[in-house]
């Protein structure tokens, strides 16, 4: 299945269509001039340049059918080819006296609307230079040059008009195009943020109701496990398993209570500053209670300075979610590293699982997309939202040696 075309590819398609229409028009004009108006033209070079542009169009259509990225440099080459072909055509058809000479404004306008300002000014300069050369040297067509003499004020005026128009187009359209692109990008980001906030509110509302409903079954399970432990007296292995289940139930009940308390605290207070080393160590210890099946290695950088972070319970949960994802992928030899510099703290979590599928890699954390076959994607979604709220970013990579590398970058906080 072909990849969707990018904006530069669409622009090149439009340029190819415009080129085809333009040069078919020039061909018709040349035929009319020769057959009906008795223009004295050098037919071979004129038809040659028109045929060359036709071949360029055919090559461009072939190239667009390949899965190659269209870059600004390639787009500039196409516009320069148009300017060069126009210059050759105008050279053999009256130069600056040709009434179509202002067609140079078309590639200038296209460049200004679709390319960065440096490229747009380069195209405008090339068109201006070509126009200037055609005032000095060209093959005259008697039917187009009625004035003669050393200075043709009409031609000079056309040149000045083109110079002013090209400058204005290159300046104002570039500015307007940049403003429109910035506005569209800002609107897109705002829409995405609003949609994500709506989804977070929906998840939070559902989570609050679920947390309230879970209290009763957890209490029932705790009572039943106590009875089962008494009945299993004498069976050491069964008692051990029941104690582990009771510990997990108690952890769930504690987390539900903490959820209510932390929500109230967050409503009334701000995140607190903690040493990232102590904070991460505490998060890992609490996570190990939930996941006693994992083996892990923690590497904390030894360097000067204290890596202060602004943290709260939601950030604890975000890191726990990422640790759980790593453990679900492969519970063996999970590598956790903490590092920092003058501006940010970096937490790396490396697992040895199957890695991230390429078809979902770009959407992880933006929508409810999961790395697990039976996952809902809610954990990653909330993790991204939480870390973004703290001014950080989280990225998932396929490690060259296998598995997934999860990188969390958080800004240093003030003490």
C-alpha positions in Angstrom: 0.0 0.0 0.0 1.6 3.3 -1.0 2.5 5.8 1.7 0.4 9.0 1.9 1.9 11.9 0.0 3.5 14.6 2.0 2.9 18.3 1.5 6.1 18.8 -0.6 4.9 15.9 -2.8 1.5 17.5 -3.3 3.2 20.8 -4.2 5.4 19.0 -6.8 2.3 17.4 -8.3 0.6 20.8 -8.6 3.8 22.3 -10.1 3.9 19.5 -12.7 0.3 20.2 -13.7 0.9 23.9 -13.9 4.0 23.2 -16.1 2.0 21.0 -18.4 -0.7 23.6 -18.9 1.8 26.4 -19.3 4.0 24.8 -21.9 1.0 23.5 -23.9 -0.1 27.2 -24.0 3.3 28.3 -25.1 3.3 25.7 -27.9 -0.2 26.9 -29.1 1.1 30.5 -29.0 4.2 29.6 -31.1 2.1 27.8 -33.6 -0.4 30.7 -33.9 2.5 33.2 -34.2 4.2 31.2 -37.0 1.1 30.2 -39.0 -1.2 33.2 -38.6 1.0 36.1 -37.6 4.1 35.3 -39.7 6.5 35.5 -36.8 10.1 35.0 -37.8 11.2 32.5 -35.2 14.0 29.9 -35.0 11.6 27.0 -34.8 14.1 24.2 -33.9 15.3 25.6 -30.5 11.9 26.8 -29.6 10.2 23.4 -30.2 13.3 21.8 -28.5 12.8 23.6 -25.2 9.1 22.9 -25.2 9.8 19.2 -25.9 12.4 19.2 -23.1 9.8 20.5 -20.6 7.4 17.8 -21.7 10.1 15.1 -21.1 10.8 16.7 -17.7 7.1 16.4 -16.8 7.0 12.8 -17.8 10.1 12.1 -15.7 8.5 14.0 -12.7 5.4 11.8 -12.9 7.5 8.7 -12.9 9.6 10.0 -10.0 6.4 10.8 -8.0 5.3 7.2 -8.3 8.4 6.1 -6.4 8.4 6.2 -2.6 11.1 8.9 -2.3 10.7 11.9 -0.1 10.4 15.3 -1.9 12.7 17.8 -0.3 12.9 21.6 -0.6 16.2 21.3 -2.6 14.5 19.1 -5.2 11.6 21.6 -5.4 14.0 24.4 -6.0 15.7 22.5 -8.8 12.3 22.1 -10.5 11.6 25.8 -10.3 15.1 26.7 -11.6 14.5 24.3 -14.5 11.3 26.3 -15.3 13.1 29.6 -15.1 15.9 28.3 -17.3 13.4 26.9 -19.9 11.5 30.2 -19.9 14.7 32.1 -20.4 15.7 30.0 -23.4 12.2 30.3 -24.9 12.1 34.1 -24.4 15.6 34.4 -25.8 14.4 33.1 -29.1 11.0 34.9 -29.0 11.9 38.5 -28.5 13.5 38.6 -25.0 12.2 41.4 -22.8 9.8 42.6 -25.6 7.8 39.3 -25.4 4.5 40.2 -23.8 4.6 36.9 -21.7 7.9 38.0 -20.0 6.0 38.6 -16.7 5.3 34.9 -16.5 8.5 34.8 -14.5 6.3 35.9 -11.6 4.6 32.5 -11.5 7.6 30.5 -10.3 8.4 33.3 -7.9 4.9 33.3 -6.5 4.9 29.5 -6.2 8.3 29.5 -4.4 7.1 32.3 -2.0 4.0 30.3 -1.1 5.6 26.9 -0.6 9.2 27.3 0.3 11.2 28.8 3.2 12.1 32.4 2.7 15.8 31.8 1.7 14.7 29.5 -1.1 12.0 31.9 -2.2 14.5 34.8 -2.4 16.9 32.6 -4.4 14.2 31.9 -6.9 13.2 35.5 -7.1 16.8 36.5 -7.7 17.2 33.9 -10.4 14.1 35.2 -12.2 15.3 38.8 -11.9 18.7 37.9 -13.3 17.2 36.0 -16.2 14.9 39.0 -17.0 17.8 41.4 -16.8 19.9 39.3 -19.2 17.0 39.2 -21.7 17.0 43.0 -21.8 20.6 42.9 -22.9 20.7 40.0 -25.3 17.9 38.2 -27.2 16.8 37.3 -30.7 14.3 40.0 -31.8 11.0 39.3 -33.3 10.1 42.3 -35.6 6.4 42.0 -34.8 7.1 42.5 -31.1 9.6 45.3 -31.3 8.1 48.4 -32.9 10.1 51.1 -31.2 13.7 50.3 -31.9 16.5 52.6 -30.6 18.9 52.1 -27.8 16.4 52.6 -24.9 12.9 51.3 -25.0 11.1 53.0 -22.1 8.2 50.6 -22.4 10.6 47.6 -21.9 12.4 49.4 -19.0 9.1 50.1 -17.4 8.1 46.4 -17.7 11.4 45.5 -16.1 10.9 47.9 -13.2 7.3 46.6 -12.7 8.6 43.0 -12.6 11.3 43.9 -10.1 8.9 45.5 -7.8 6.3 42.8 -8.2 8.8 40.0 -7.6 10.1 41.7 -4.5 6.7 42.2 -3.0 5.5 38.7 -3.9 8.6 37.1 -2.4 8.3 39.2 0.8 4.6 39.3 1.6 3.5 35.9 0.4 6.4 34.3 2.4 5.3 36.2 5.5 1.6 35.2 5.0 2.4 31.6 4.2 4.6 31.3 7.4 1.8 33.0 9.4 -0.8 30.6 8.1 1.4 27.5 8.7 2.1 28.7 12.3 -1.6 29.3 12.9 -2.6 25.9 11.5 0.1 24.2 13.7 -1.1 26.1 16.8 -4.7 25.2 16.1 -3.8 21.6 15.5 -1.9 21.5 18.8 -4.8 23.1 20.6 -7.3 20.7 19.2 -5.1 17.7 20.2 -4.7 19.1 23.7 -8.4 19.7 24.1 -9.2 16.2 22.8 -6.6 14.7 25.2 -8.0 16.6 28.1 -11.5 15.4 27.3 -10.3 11.8 27.2 -8.4 12.3 30.5 -11.5 13.7 32.2 -13.5 10.7 30.9 -10.9 8.2 32.1 -10.7 10.0 35.5 -14.5 10.0 36.0 -14.6 6.3 35.2 -11.6 5.6 37.4 -13.3 7.4 40.4 -16.4 5.3 40.0 -14.4 2.1 39.6 -12.3 2.9 42.7 -15.5 3.3 44.7 -16.9 0.0 43.5 -13.7 -2.0 44.0 -13.7 -1.4 47.8 -16.4 -3.9 48.5 -15.0 -6.9 46.5 -11.5 -6.2 47.9 -12.9 -6.4 51.5 -14.7 -9.6 50.6 -11.5 -11.1 49.2 -9.5 -10.1 52.3 -12.1 -11.9 54.6 -12.1 -15.0 52.4 -8.3 -15.2 52.3 -8.1 -15.0 56.0 -10.5 -17.9 56.3 -8.6 -19.8 53.6 -5.4 -19.3 55.5 -6.9 -20.9 58.6 -8.1 -23.9 56.5 -4.7 -24.3 54.9 -2.9 -24.7 58.2 -0.2 -27.3 57.8 0.3 -26.8 54.0 3.3 -24.4 53.9 3.2 -23.8 50.2 -0.5 -23.0 50.1 -0.1 -20.7 53.1 2.7 -18.9 51.3 0.5 -18.4 48.2 -2.5 -17.2 50.3 -0.2 -14.7 52.2 1.0 -13.4 48.8 -2.6 -13.0 47.6 -3.5 -11.2 50.8 -0.5 -8.9 50.5 -1.6 -8.0 46.9 -5.2 -7.3 48.1 -3.9 -5.1 50.9 -1.7 -3.2 48.4 -4.8 -2.7 46.2 -6.8 -1.3 49.1 -4.0 0.9 50.1 -3.6 2.3 46.6 -7.3 3.0 46.5 -7.1 5.0 49.7 -4.0 6.8 48.5 -5.8 7.6 45.3 -8.6 9.4 47.2 -6.2 11.2 49.5 -3.8 12.2 46.8 -6.6 13.6 44.7 -7.7 15.8 47.6 -4.1 16.8 48.3 -3.6 17.8 44.6 -6.7 19.9 44.7 -5.3 21.8 47.7 -1.5 21.8 47.1 1.3 22.0 44.6 3.9 19.3 43.7 6.8 19.1 46.1 10.5 19.2 45.3 12.4 15.9 45.9 15.8 14.5 45.3 15.3 12.5 42.1 17.6 9.7 43.4 15.5 9.2 46.6 12.2 9.6 44.8 13.0 7.1 42.0 14.4 4.6 44.6 11.1 4.9 46.5 9.0 4.4 43.4 11.0 1.3 42.5 10.6 -0.2 46.0 6.8 0.3 45.9 6.7 -1.2 42.4 8.6 -4.3 43.5 5.9 -5.0 46.1 3.5 -5.2 43.2 5.8 -7.1 40.9 7.8 -9.6 43.0 8.5 -11.7 39.9 10.9 -9.2 38.2 14.6 -9.0 38.3 16.2 -5.6 37.8 19.3 -3.5 37.9 19.3 0.1 39.0 22.1 2.4 37.9 22.2 5.9 39.4 24.8 8.3 38.0 27.4 9.5 40.5 28.0 13.2 39.8 28.0 16.5 41.5 24.8 18.3 42.4 21.4 17.3 43.6 18.8 16.5 40.9 15.7 18.2 42.3 12.4 17.3 40.8 8.8 18.5 41.2 6.8 15.4 41.9 3.4 14.2 43.2 1.5 10.9 43.3 0.5 11.1 39.6 4.2 11.2 38.5 4.8 8.2 40.8 2.0 6.3 39.0 3.3 7.4 35.6 6.8 5.9 36.2 5.1 2.8 37.8 3.1 2.3 34.6 6.3 2.4 32.5 8.0 -0.1 34.8 4.9 -2.4 34.6 5.1 -2.2 30.8 8.7 -3.3 30.9 7.9 -6.1 33.3 5.0 -7.3 31.1 7.3 -7.4 28.1 9.9 -9.4 29.9 10.3 -9.5 33.7 14.0 -10.6 33.5 16.9 -8.2 33.8 15.1 -4.8 33.6 17.7 -2.1 33.5 16.8 1.3 35.1 19.2 4.2 34.9 19.0 7.7 36.3 21.1 10.6 35.0 20.9 14.3 34.9 22.6 17.5 33.7 22.2 21.2 34.5 18.7 21.4 33.0 17.0 18.0 33.1 16.7 14.6 34.6 16.8 11.5 32.3 15.3 8.1 33.4 15.9 5.2 31.0 14.0 1.9 31.4 15.3 -1.0 29.2 13.5 -4.3 28.9 14.4 -7.4 26.8 11.0 -8.0 25.3 9.8 -8.1 21.6 10.1 -4.3 21.2 7.5 -1.9 19.8 5.7 -2.6 16.5 6.6 0.0 13.9 2.9 0.5 12.8 1.9 1.8 16.3 5.2 3.4 17.4 4.2 7.0 16.3 0.8 6.8 18.0 1.8 5.5 21.4 0.7 7.8 24.1 -1.4 10.0 21.8 -4.4 7.7 21.7 -5.5 4.5 23.4 -3.0 2.3 21.7 -1.2 -0.4 23.6 2.0 -2.3 23.1 0.3 -5.4 24.6 -2.0 -7.6 22.7 -4.7 -7.4 25.3 -3.9 -3.9 26.6 -6.2 -0.9 26.5 -3.5 1.7 26.0 -4.9 3.8 28.9 -1.7 3.5 31.0 0.6 4.9 28.3 -1.9 7.6 27.5 -2.2 8.8 31.1 1.6 8.4 31.5 2.3 10.7 28.5 -0.3 13.2 29.7 1.2 13.3 33.3 4.8 13.7 32.2 3.8 16.4 29.7 2.0 18.2 32.5 5.3 18.3 34.4 7.0 19.8 31.3 8.7 16.5 30.3 8.6 14.0 27.5 8.5 10.2 27.2 9.8 8.4 24.2 9.9 4.7 23.3 12.6 3.2 21.1 13.4 -0.2 19.8 16.9 -1.0 21.3 19.5 -2.1 18.7 20.2 -5.2 20.8 16.5 -6.1 21.2 13.8 -5.0 23.5 12.4 -1.5 24.2 14.2 1.5 25.6 11.8 3.9 27.4 13.3 7.4 27.9 11.7 9.9 30.3 13.1 13.5 30.4 11.9 15.8 33.1 13.1 19.4 33.8 14.9 20.1 37.0 12.8 21.8 39.6 13.7 24.5 42.2 14.2 23.5 45.8 
